[in-house]
Amino acid sequence: MPGKTTYYTRLQALLELVGSREHRSANELLQGIVRRSPPNFVFHRWDSKEEKVIARCSENAVRNTMNLAVELGLLDAELGALTAAGKEAADPARFDAVIRRRLRSYFNQMGCSVDALGTASLQLLQGKEVVLPTADELYEAVCAEQNMDLSETKFRVLLRLLSASGGIRASRREVFLPSQG
């Protein structure tokens, strides 16, 4: 089960919040979410002067999640409104399937298929020298080798999101394997 501050749960919360709020722009949506301060976007930090924990909604976390939703085609960048895919993903029963489909499409646009990730993970495991298919290894084997315009950090986020939605299996140590489906 993904933690409450993962992109998986943040995307779920964002889609729910977009559907339940009146706003005229993406910026107005952003400010409305920050004011509402949902737990998925709240960070806690220790204030040593006051000797207490300060909880604040992270505008950056909201913005980053909105940007990811736009990149995955779930959110309109200008209006902050749900796209057709976003409306479909807002249904909790359809969320995982939509996210997997949007991630497959995103990876394909970047020049890499999810199947290629699965193949690369198997090759790493079956090579002369067995290498665990971690995000680092998969990035090197697939993205760096093909000179994809995708940062390693973004790749990790997408891989974790793909795993959380059931598109690829991952161990607790973040070893990524092809899904069995």
C-alpha positions in Angstrom: 0.0 0.0 0.0 1.5 3.3 -1.0 2.2 5.9 1.7 -0.1 8.9 1.9 2.5 11.3 0.5 3.4 9.3 -2.6 2.6 10.6 -6.1 0.1 7.7 -6.4 -2.0 8.9 -3.4 -1.4 12.6 -4.3 -2.7 12.0 -7.8 -5.8 10.3 -6.3 -6.3 13.3 -3.9 -5.8 15.8 -6.6 -8.3 14.3 -9.0 -10.9 14.2 -6.1 -10.2 17.8 -5.2 -10.3 19.0 -8.8 -13.8 17.5 -9.2 -15.1 19.0 -6.0 -13.8 22.6 -6.4 -15.0 25.6 -8.4 -12.0 27.3 -10.0 -11.4 29.3 -13.2 -7.7 28.5 -13.7 -4.9 26.1 -12.7 -3.4 28.7 -10.4 -6.7 29.2 -8.7 -6.9 25.5 -8.2 -3.4 25.4 -6.8 -4.2 28.1 -4.3 -7.5 26.5 -3.3 -5.7 23.1 -2.6 -3.0 24.8 -0.6 -5.7 26.7 1.5 -7.6 23.4 2.1 -4.3 21.7 3.1 -5.1 18.1 2.5 -2.9 15.6 4.4 -1.4 14.2 1.2 0.4 17.5 0.6 1.3 18.4 4.2 4.9 18.2 5.5 5.9 18.2 9.1 9.0 19.7 10.4 10.4 20.2 13.8 10.8 23.9 14.9 13.5 23.8 17.6 12.9 27.4 18.7 9.3 26.7 19.6 9.9 23.0 20.3 7.0 21.8 18.3 6.2 20.2 15.0 5.0 22.6 12.3 2.7 21.2 9.7 2.3 23.1 6.4 0.8 22.3 3.1 3.6 22.3 0.5 2.7 24.4 -2.5 5.6 22.7 -4.4 4.1 19.2 -3.7 0.7 20.4 -5.1 2.4 22.1 -8.1 4.5 19.0 -8.8 1.5 16.7 -8.6 -0.5 19.0 -10.9 2.4 19.1 -13.4 2.6 15.3 -13.4 -1.2 15.1 -13.9 -0.8 17.5 -16.9 2.0 15.4 -18.3 -0.1 12.2 -18.0 -3.0 13.9 -19.7 -5.2 13.9 -16.6 -5.4 17.7 -16.1 -5.8 20.7 -18.4 -2.7 22.9 -17.9 -4.6 26.2 -18.4 -7.9 25.6 -16.7 -6.9 23.1 -14.1 -9.9 21.0 -15.2 -10.0 17.3 -15.5 -9.5 15.9 -19.0 -11.6 12.9 -20.2 -8.8 10.6 -18.9 -8.7 12.6 -15.7 -12.5 12.2 -15.2 -12.1 8.5 -15.8 -9.2 8.2 -13.4 -11.2 10.1 -10.7 -13.3 7.0 -10.4 -11.5 5.0 -7.7 -12.4 1.7 -9.4 -10.8 2.9 -12.7 -7.8 4.8 -11.2 -5.2 2.1 -11.5 -6.1 1.0 -15.0 -6.1 4.6 -16.3 -2.8 5.4 -14.6 -1.2 2.3 -16.2 -2.6 3.2 -19.6 -1.4 6.8 -19.3 2.1 5.7 -18.1 2.4 3.3 -21.0 1.5 6.1 -23.4 3.9 8.5 -21.7 6.8 6.0 -21.8 6.0 5.3 -25.5 6.1 9.0 -26.3 9.5 9.1 -24.6 10.7 6.3 -26.8 10.6 3.4 -24.3 7.8 0.9 -23.7 6.8 -0.6 -20.4 7.5 -4.0 -22.0 11.1 -2.8 -22.7 11.5 -2.1 -19.0 10.3 -5.7 -18.2 12.6 -7.1 -20.8 15.5 -5.1 -19.4 14.8 -6.3 -15.9 14.8 -9.9 -17.0 18.0 -9.4 -18.9 19.7 -7.9 -15.8 18.6 -11.0 -13.8 19.6 -13.5 -16.4 22.9 -12.1 -17.5 26.3 -13.7 -16.9 26.6 -11.5 -13.9 23.3 -11.2 -12.1 22.3 -7.5 -11.5 19.2 -6.6 -9.5 16.9 -4.5 -11.7 16.8 -1.4 -9.5 15.6 2.0 -10.8 19.2 3.0 -11.3 20.0 -0.1 -13.3 16.8 0.1 -15.4 17.5 3.8 -16.1 21.0 3.0 -17.4 19.8 0.0 -19.4 16.9 1.6 -21.0 16.8 5.4 -20.8 20.5 6.4 -20.8 21.3 3.9 -23.5 18.6 5.3 -25.8 19.5 8.9 -24.8 15.9 9.6 -23.7 15.0 13.1 -22.6 14.0 11.9 -19.1 15.8 12.6 -15.9 16.6 9.8 -13.5 14.5 11.4 -10.8 11.4 11.6 -13.1 12.1 8.0 -14.2 12.0 6.9 -10.5 8.7 8.7 -9.9 7.1 7.1 -13.0 8.4 3.7 -12.1 7.1 3.9 -8.6 3.7 5.1 -9.9 3.7 2.3 -12.4 4.4 -0.2 -9.6 1.8 1.3 -7.3 -0.8 1.0 -10.0 0.0 -2.6 -10.7 1.8 -2.1 -14.1 5.1 -3.6 -12.8 6.1 -5.5 -9.7 8.5 -4.1 -7.2 10.1 -5.6 -4.1 10.3 -3.6 -0.9 13.9 -2.8 -1.9 12.7 -1.4 -5.1 13.8 -4.1 -7.4 11.4 -3.8 -10.5 10.2 -6.8 -12.3 7.8 -7.3 -15.3 4.1 -7.7 -14.2 2.6 -11.1 -14.4 -0.4 -9.8 -16.3 
